[in-house]
Amino acid sequence: MEVINNYQSKQAPIDRQLTLMLWYGKYDEAAKLATNYLEDPLHHYYKNVLEDKLQQFGSEFINNHKLPEANKILAMGIKLFPESAKLHYTYAESLMMLGKRPEAVKFFETAISKDKTGTMAGKAISMISKLKSGN
């Protein structure tokens, strides 16, 4: 308990650090920081929040029409959270917007496999249908 009580980080919160690194294109540094952060037992309960933040960062880059950057962020997220349906889904969206339809379908299908009956599966099925119909 003493270790926890005496633990004081002099660094900014992880999401603030990642935001700066990602906006400045320091993807390798951001991936290393996130990996080290996730391996630290003190951050065990923050894993889902970090997964959500990476998905949000990717979406922000998509919304700002920075698709190559979004792809790098989302690919990093998938490496850190390979079971994340929402990261696979958002990555597929960015691929679709870049005109990479076959690759987008593959990642939509992966999102379905990660979330067989949930919201992501339903959305991914709909997107695959649109892509295959040519819309």
N, C-alpha and C positions, 0 to 999 in steps of 0.2 A: 504494500500500500504506500510505503514511503516513496518508492520510485515514482508511482503515479502522482502523488501529491507534489513531488519536487520537479516533475517534468515540466519544463518551460521551453517552448519553442521560440527562438528569436526570429524565425522566418515567417513570412506571410502565409496565410492559409493556402493549402494545396491548390484550390481552384483559382485563386488569384495568381499564383506562380505559373500554373499551366496556361491560364489565359494570356499572360504576357509572353510566354515562350511560344505559344501557338500563333499569336498575332504577328510575332516577329519571325515566324518560319523556323523556329528551332525545334523541329519535330523529334529529332533523335534525343536531344536533351530532355524534352518533355516526356518521351517514352521512358527514359531511364529514371527520371524523377518519379513518375507514376508507378513504375515497377518497384522501385525501392520503397515507396510509400506503402504500397499494398503488401509488401513483404514484412513490414514492421508490425508486430503484434499489437502495438498501441492503436493502430488504425483499422483493426479487424472489422469493426462495426460501421466503418465509413465506406466500405467497398461498393455497396449499392448506390450510394450518393455519388461516388466518383464515376461510376458507370453512367448515371443519369447526366452528370455534368459533361462528360465526353460526347454523349449523344446531343446534348443541347449546344455544345460548341460546334459540332458538325452541322447542325441545323442552322445555326447563326451564319456560318460561312456559306451555306447553300443560299440562305435568304439574302446574303450580300453579294450573290453571284460570284463567289470565289470557290468554284467547284473543284479544281485540282487540290486546293488547300483542304476543303471539306473531305475529299477522298483520303488524304493523308491522315487527318485526324480520326476519321471513322475506321480506317484500316488499323490504326494504332489501338483504337478502342476494341476492335474485334480480337486483336492479339492478346490484349489484357483480359478481355471478357468474352471468350469464344462461345459461351452459351447464351449470349445476349441476343434475343430476337429483335429488340428495338434497334440495336446497333447494326445488325445485318440488314434490317428493313431500311433504315436511313441511308446506309451505304448504297443499297440498291437504288434508292431514289436518286442519289447523286449520280450514279452510273447512268441511270435512265436519262437524266437531264443532259448528260454529256453525249447521248446518242449511242451508248454502249448497251443496246438492248439485250443481246444474249447473256452478257455478264450480269446485267441487272436481274434478269429472270432467275439466274443461278442463285443470286443472293436473296431474292424474294423467296425462292424455294427453301433456302436454308433458314430464313426467318420462320417459315411455316413449320419446318421440322423442329425448331426450338420452342415453338409456341403453338402446338397442334390445335388447340381449341380456343385460344384467347383472341384478344383484339388484334394483335399483330398478324396472326394467321389470316383472319378475315380480311384485313386490309391488303395483305400480300396477295391473297387469292384474287382479289379485285384488280390489283395492279397487273398481275400476270395476265389476266383476261384482257385487259386493255392493251397491253403490249402485244399479245398474240393476235388481237384483232386489228392491229395497226394504228390504234389511236394514241 
